[in-house]
């Protein structure tokens, strides 16, 4: 086993199918998600090469100086890939050269890992640890977020880096919430409380069976633009009502999803749905499917239709659809909102990991960060003063 550093997406092209095999059905590890993210957020993206304005070219050059694609491909003696570390490097003033996952940040991916087959996890983690240790002079911090707490490949990498003497800090991240699905809708209802079951049946009878509520899913490219428009409009209006800008207000976020959605649809991984009540859109859900699991990624609801509980109604219909299609689970992803447990989902803890390079400067920065984190926790623990 040896490790190759990949700094251009085009060099990965021959390994696209291997990459998707190693993702093991998790869409946030897949080829469309990660490569489109880099094109939208990364330094020196392909679109940057065609910048015709001076301002555009200057911005592209600045991003290229700050960020660099840094994917590590673990290959065997025949130069066939056996695993990847899907990372990029960002230069920062306070933390130096930081290696992060492609997708980290605004788009909030979950279940990130080191894509490889399960039988190769130990070998891939060991090869990556060897490379990182030998190349310690070329990076300062490895920052891994959105990792499932039970991820074997990442756990082995942490173990290998600790054995080589690298400073490591690990803390609990936000939980994802996954709902195991039975084979029938009645079977699912039987798992709920009596009051919740009654509420759903009343809603189903009065709004769905009556024909007032209708679920639409973009199954063809002709439907995609309409579904995107509904999702973005409902999401943005609801966020603005709550005094927030909304995710799709960010140029890069919008560009990323405009590019990745068609690829996911072509692969049968996109479930972009919207709900109409009396012919008017009142809710939308952006979901991604992988190996029998439906991931609820983003949503929007009509602020002026809250009396109809649009969020609850669309989840009801989507759970019915998931069960009918034979999915094994519905994953609400990160966040501890109470409604997730109300539907019967169970928490899956995540971890956030920081690994410092062996360079003295990198270890010093890591020590300062640890001290600063302790001070912040201490300040938060202080009682709040009140006037008598």
MARPAKOL-122323 format. One line per field, with one value per residue (C-alpha): residue in one letter; residue number from 0; x, y, z. Coordinates in Angstrom, 1 decimal, decimal comma. Last residue first. Example, Ala and Ser with C-alpha at 12.3 -4.5 7.8 and 13.67 -1.06 7.14 Angstrom:
2
aa <- c(S:A)
i <- c(1:0)
east <- c(13,7:12,3)
north <- c(-1,1:-4,5)
up <- c(7,1:7,8)
***
This chain:
388
aa <- c(X:X:X:X:X:X:X:X:X:X:X:X:X:X:X:X:X:X:X:X:X:X:X:X:X:X:X:X:X:X:X:X:X:X:X:X:X:X:X:X:X:X:X:X:X:X:X:X:X:X:X:X:X:X:X:X:X:X:X:X:X:X:X:X:X:X:X:X:X:X:X:X:X:X:X:X:X:X:X:X:X:X:X:X:X:X:X:X:X:X:X:X:X:X:X:X:X:X:X:X:X:X:X:X:X:X:X:X:X:X:X:X:X:X:X:X:X:X:X:X:X:X:X:X:X:X:X:X:X:X:X:X:X:X:X:X:X:X:X:X:X:X:X:X:X:X:X:X:X:X:X:X:X:X:X:X:X:X:X:X:X:X:X:X:X:X:X:X:X:X:X:X:X:X:X:X:X:X:X:X:X:X:X:X:X:X:X:X:X:X:X:X:X:X:X:X:X:X:X:X:X:X:X:X:X:X:X:X:X:X:X:X:X:X:X:X:X:X:X:X:X:X:X:X:X:X:X:X:X:X:X:X:X:X:X:X:X:X:X:X:X:X:X:X:X:X:X:X:X:X:X:X:X:X:X:X:X:X:X:X:X:X:X:X:X:X:X:X:X:X:X:X:X:X:X:X:X:X:X:X:X:X:X:X:X:X:X:X:X:X:X:X:X:X:X:X:X:X:X:X:X:X:X:X:X:X:X:X:X:X:X:X:X:X:X:X:X:X:X:X:X:X:X:X:X:X:X:X:X:X:X:X:X:X:X:X:X:X:X:X:X:X:X:X:X:X:X:X:X:X:X:X:X:X:X:X:X:X:X:X:X:X:X:X:X:X:X:X:X:X:X:X:X:X:X:X:X:X:X:X:X:X:X:X:X:X:X:X)
i <- c(387:386:385:384:383:382:381:380:379:378:377:376:375:374:373:372:371:370:369:368:367:366:365:364:363:362:361:360:359:358:357:356:355:354:353:352:351:350:349:348:347:346:345:344:343:342:341:340:339:338:337:336:335:334:333:332:331:330:329:328:327:326:325:324:323:322:321:320:319:318:317:316:315:314:313:312:311:310:309:308:307:306:305:304:303:302:301:300:299:298:297:296:295:294:293:292:291:290:289:288:287:286:285:284:283:282:281:280:279:278:277:276:275:274:273:272:271:270:269:268:267:266:265:264:263:262:261:260:259:258:257:256:255:254:253:252:251:250:249:248:247:246:245:244:243:242:241:240:239:238:237:236:235:234:233:232:231:230:229:228:227:226:225:224:223:222:221:220:219:218:217:216:215:214:213:212:211:210:209:208:207:206:205:204:203:202:201:200:199:198:197:196:195:194:193:192:191:190:189:188:187:186:185:184:183:182:181:180:179:178:177:176:175:174:173:172:171:170:169:168:167:166:165:164:163:162:161:160:159:158:157:156:155:154:153:152:151:150:149:148:147:146:145:144:143:142:141:140:139:138:137:136:135:134:133:132:131:130:129:128:127:126:125:124:123:122:121:120:119:118:117:116:115:114:113:112:111:110:109:108:107:106:105:104:103:102:101:100:99:98:97:96:95:94:93:92:91:90:89:88:87:86:85:84:83:82:81:80:79:78:77:76:75:74:73:72:71:70:69:68:67:66:65:64:63:62:61:60:59:58:57:56:55:54:53:52:51:50:49:48:47:46:45:44:43:42:41:40:39:38:37:36:35:34:33:32:31:30:29:28:27:26:25:24:23:22:21:20:19:18:17:16:15:14:13:12:11:10:9:8:7:6:5:4:3:2:1:0)
east <- c(-31,9:-30,2:-29,0:-25,6:-25,4:-23,7:-20,4:-20,3:-20,1:-17,0:-15,4:-16,2:-14,6:-11,5:-11,2:-11,5:-8,8:-6,4:-7,1:-6,5:-3,2:-2,1:-3,0:-1,1:1,9:1,6:1,5:4,6:6,5:5,7:4,2:1,0:-2,1:-5,2:-8,6:-11,7:-15,4:-17,6:-21,1:-23,8:-26,7:-29,9:-33,1:-36,1:-39,6:-41,5:-41,6:-37,8:-37,4:-40,0:-37,8:-35,1:-31,7:-29,9:-28,1:-29,7:-33,4:-32,6:-35,4:-34,6:-35,0:-36,5:-39,0:-40,6:-43,9:-42,1:-40,4:-43,7:-45,5:-42,6:-42,8:-46,6:-46,3:-43,3:-45,3:-48,1:-45,9:-44,1:-47,4:-49,1:-52,3:-52,4:-48,9:-50,2:-49,0:-45,4:-45,3:-42,8:-39,2:-36,9:-33,4:-31,4:-33,9:-31,8:-33,6:-31,8:-32,2:-28,7:-28,5:-31,3:-31,2:-34,0:-35,0:-38,4:-41,1:-44,2:-47,2:-47,5:-51,1:-53,4:-55,9:-52,9:-49,8:-46,8:-43,3:-40,7:-37,1:-36,1:-32,7:-30,5:-31,7:-28,3:-29,7:-31,5:-28,2:-26,5:-29,3:-29,2:-25,4:-25,1:-28,0:-27,2:-23,6:-24,6:-27,2:-24,7:-22,0:-24,3:-25,6:-29,2:-30,1:-29,3:-31,9:-31,2:-32,7:-35,3:-37,8:-40,0:-36,9:-36,3:-39,9:-39,7:-36,3:-37,3:-40,7:-39,1:-36,1:-38,2:-40,8:-38,3:-36,3:-39,4:-40,3:-36,8:-36,7:-39,9:-38,6:-35,6:-37,8:-38,8:-39,4:-41,9:-45,4:-47,5:-51,2:-53,3:-57,0:-57,9:-60,2:-58,0:-55,0:-56,5:-59,2:-58,4:-54,6:-54,7:-57,1:-55,0:-51,8:-53,4:-54,7:-51,2:-49,6:-52,2:-51,8:-48,0:-46,2:-44,8:-48,1:-48,1:-45,1:-46,7:-49,7:-47,5:-46,0:-42,5:-41,0:-38,7:-35,8:-35,8:-32,4:-31,5:-28,1:-26,3:-24,3:-20,6:-19,0:-15,4:-11,9:-8,6:-5,4:-1,7:0,4:2,7:2,8:0,4:-2,1:-2,0:-2,7:-5,6:-7,1:-6,8:-8,5:-11,4:-11,8:-12,0:-14,4:-17,1:-19,0:-19,1:-20,4:-18,1:-19,5:-16,2:-12,6:-9,9:-6,3:-4,0:-0,5:0,3:3,4:6,1:4,2:4,7:6,1:3,4:0,6:1,9:2,2:-1,3:-2,8:-1,3:-2,5:-6,0:-6,2:-4,9:-7,2:-10,3:-9,6:-12,2:-14,9:-14,4:-13,0:-14,2:-12,5:-15,5:-18,3:-21,6:-23,0:-22,7:-23,3:-23,5:-22,0:-18,9:-17,2:-18,1:-14,6:-13,3:-10,6:-6,8:-5,7:-2,5:-1,9:-4,4:-4,6:-3,8:-5,5:-4,4:-7,0:-6,2:-8,7:-9,8:-11,4:-9,1:-9,5:-9,4:-8,3:-7,3:-5,6:-2,0:-1,2:0,9:-2,1:-3,4:-4,4:-5,6:-5,1:-7,2:-5,5:-7,4:-5,9:-7,3:-5,9:-3,7:-6,4:-9,0:-7,0:-6,4:-10,1:-11,0:-8,5:-9,8:-13,4:-12,4:-10,5:-13,4:-13,5:-13,3:-13,0:-10,4:-12,5:-15,3:-13,0:-12,4:-9,2:-10,0:-13,0:-16,6:-18,6:-16,3:-15,2:-18,8:-19,6:-16,7:-17,9:-21,6:-21,4:-18,6:-20,2:-19,3:-22,4:-24,5:-23,7:-24,2:-21,0:-18,8:-16,1:-18,2:-18,7:-15,0:-14,2:-16,7:-15,0:-11,5:-10,7:-11,7:-9,5:-6,8:-9,5:-10,2:-6,7:-4,5:-4,2:-1,6:-0,8:-0,5:1,2:0,0)
north <- c(42,2:42,5:39,2:37,8:34,7:31,8:30,8:27,6:29,5:31,2:27,9:26,4:29,4:29,1:25,4:26,1:28,7:26,3:23,6:26,2:27,3:23,7:23,1:26,2:24,9:21,4:23,0:25,2:22,2:20,1:16,7:17,7:18,2:16,0:17,5:15,3:16,0:13,0:12,0:10,4:8,4:9,4:7,4:8,3:7,5:10,4:12,3:11,7:13,8:16,4:17,3:19,0:17,5:18,4:16,3:13,9:13,1:9,6:7,4:3,7:0,3:1,5:-0,8:1,6:1,5:2,2:5,3:6,5:6,2:8,0:10,8:11,2:11,6:13,9:16,1:16,4:17,1:19,9:21,4:21,6:22,9:26,0:26,8:27,7:31,3:30,5:27,9:25,3:24,5:21,5:20,3:17,0:14,3:11,1:8,1:4,8:1,8:1,8:5,6:8,1:11,9:14,1:17,7:18,2:20,8:22,2:24,4:24,4:25,4:23,1:22,6:21,6:20,9:19,0:19,1:16,4:16,2:12,5:12,3:9,1:7,6:8,2:10,7:12,5:12,7:14,2:16,7:17,7:18,3:21,3:23,4:22,3:23,7:26,9:27,7:27,0:29,0:32,1:32,1:33,1:29,4:28,7:31,2:34,7:34,4:36,5:33,7:35,0:35,2:31,5:30,6:32,7:31,2:27,6:28,0:29,8:27,4:24,3:25,4:26,6:23,4:21,3:23,2:23,0:19,2:18,2:18,1:16,2:13,4:11,9:15,2:14,0:15,5:14,9:15,8:17,2:18,0:14,6:13,7:10,7:13,1:16,1:14,9:11,2:11,5:14,3:12,3:9,2:11,2:12,8:9,4:7,8:10,7:10,3:6,5:6,8:5,5:2,0:0,7:3,5:1,9:-1,5:0,1:1,7:-1,7:-3,2:-1,5:1,5:2,3:6,0:7,7:10,9:12,4:13,7:16,9:16,5:14,8:15,7:14,5:16,2:14,5:15,4:13,2:10,6:7,9:5,7:8,6:8,8:5,1:5,2:8,3:6,5:3,4:5,4:7,0:3,7:2,1:4,8:4,3:7,9:8,9:11,6:15,0:16,8:15,9:18,6:17,6:20,4:21,7:20,3:20,0:19,4:16,4:14,6:11,4:11,3:12,1:9,4:6,7:7,6:7,3:3,9:2,7:3,9:2,3:-1,1:-1,1:-0,1:-2,6:-5,3:-2,6:-1,3:2,2:5,8:7,4:8,8:11,4:10,3:13,9:16,8:20,3:22,3:25,4:23,9:20,6:19,4:18,1:17,1:19,3:19,6:22,8:24,6:27,2:27,5:31,2:32,7:30,1:28,1:25,6:22,1:19,8:16,3:13,1:10,5:7,6:3,9:0,7:2,4:0,2:1,1:-2,6:-2,6:-1,2:2,4:4,7:8,0:11,1:14,1:17,5:20,0:23,4:26,4:29,9:30,6:29,2:31,3:34,5:33,6:33,0:36,3:38,1:36,4:37,4:41,0:41,2:39,9:37,0:34,1:30,9:29,1:30,0:27,7:24,7:25,6:27,3:27,1:25,1:26,1:25,4:23,0:21,4:20,8:19,3:16,8:15,9:15,4:13,7:11,3:10,0:10,5:12,6:10,1:7,2:4,1:2,4:5,4:2,8:1,7:5,4:6,1:2,9:4,1:7,5:6,1:7,0:10,6:11,2:13,0:15,4:16,5:18,0:18,0:14,2:13,0:9,4:6,9:3,5:0,0)
up <- c(42,9:39,6:38,1:37,4:35,2:36,9:35,4:33,3:30,1:31,3:32,2:28,8:27,1:29,2:28,5:24,7:24,9:26,6:24,0:21,2:22,8:23,0:19,3:18,3:20,2:18,6:15,1:15,9:17,2:14,1:14,9:13,2:15,4:15,2:15,8:16,0:16,1:16,9:16,1:18,2:16,6:18,2:17,7:15,6:16,8:15,2:18,5:18,7:15,6:16,6:19,6:17,6:18,5:15,2:12,6:10,1:9,9:8,7:7,5:7,6:5,8:2,6:1,0:-1,5:0,4:3,6:2,1:0,6:3,9:5,6:3,0:3,4:7,2:6,8:4,5:7,0:10,0:8,2:6,8:10,3:8,7:11,0:9,8:6,3:6,1:6,7:3,9:4,7:3,6:4,1:3,8:4,1:5,1:4,4:3,0:3,7:1,5:0,1:-0,4:-0,9:-0,7:0,5:-0,1:1,4:0,5:2,2:1,5:-2,3:-3,3:-5,2:-2,3:-0,2:-2,2:-0,9:-2,4:-3,0:-4,0:-3,7:-5,2:-5,3:-8,6:-10,2:-12,7:-9,8:-7,8:-10,9:-11,4:-7,7:-7,5:-9,8:-8,5:-5,0:-5,2:-6,9:-4,2:-1,4:-3,2:-3,6:0,0:0,2:-0,2:3,4:4,8:5,9:9,4:11,2:11,7:8,9:6,8:7,4:6,4:3,2:2,3:2,8:0,9:-2,1:-2,2:-2,1:-4,5:-7,1:-6,8:-7,3:-10,5:-11,9:-11,2:-12,8:-16,4:-15,2:-14,2:-10,8:-9,0:-6,3:-5,8:-2,7:-2,7:0,1:-0,5:-1,9:1,0:1,8:2,4:4,3:6,7:6,8:6,9:9,5:11,7:11,4:12,2:15,3:16,6:16,2:18,1:20,9:21,2:21,3:18,3:17,5:16,2:13,6:12,0:11,7:10,2:7,6:6,7:6,4:9,5:9,2:11,5:12,3:12,5:14,3:13,8:16,9:17,1:18,0:20,9:21,5:20,4:20,8:19,5:19,9:17,6:19,1:16,5:18,6:18,7:14,9:14,6:17,1:15,3:12,0:13,5:14,8:11,3:9,6:12,2:12,3:15,5:16,5:13,1:11,7:10,8:11,6:11,0:11,4:10,6:11,7:10,8:7,3:5,1:7,8:9,1:5,8:7,4:10,0:7,6:5,2:7,9:9,3:5,8:5,3:8,7:8,1:4,7:6,0:8,9:6,9:4,1:5,0:5,3:1,8:1,5:1,8:4,8:6,7:6,7:8,2:8,0:5,6:6,8:3,5:5,1:6,6:5,6:2,1:1,2:4,6:6,2:6,3:8,0:7,2:9,9:12,8:13,5:10,1:8,0:5,0:3,8:2,7:1,0:2,0:0,7:2,3:-0,1:-0,2:-2,0:-5,3:-8,0:-8,7:-9,1:-5,9:-4,0:-3,8:-1,0:-2,5:-0,4:-1,6:-1,0:-3,1:-2,3:-0,6:0,4:-2,7:-5,1:-3,3:-3,8:-7,5:-8,1:-6,4:-8,6:-11,8:-11,0:-10,2:-13,5:-15,5:-17,9:-15,4:-17,4:-15,2:-12,2:-13,5:-13,0:-9,4:-8,3:-4,6:-3,5:-2,8:-6,0:-7,8:-4,5:-3,6:-7,0:-6,4:-3,0:-3,6:-7,0:-6,0:-2,8:0,8:1,5:-0,4:2,0:-0,2:0,7:-0,2:-1,3:-4,3:-5,2:-5,1:-7,2:-9,8:-10,0:-10,2:-13,8:-13,1:-10,1:-12,0:-13,3:-9,8:-9,4:-6,2:-5,7:-3,1:-3,6:-0,7:-0,7:0,0)
***
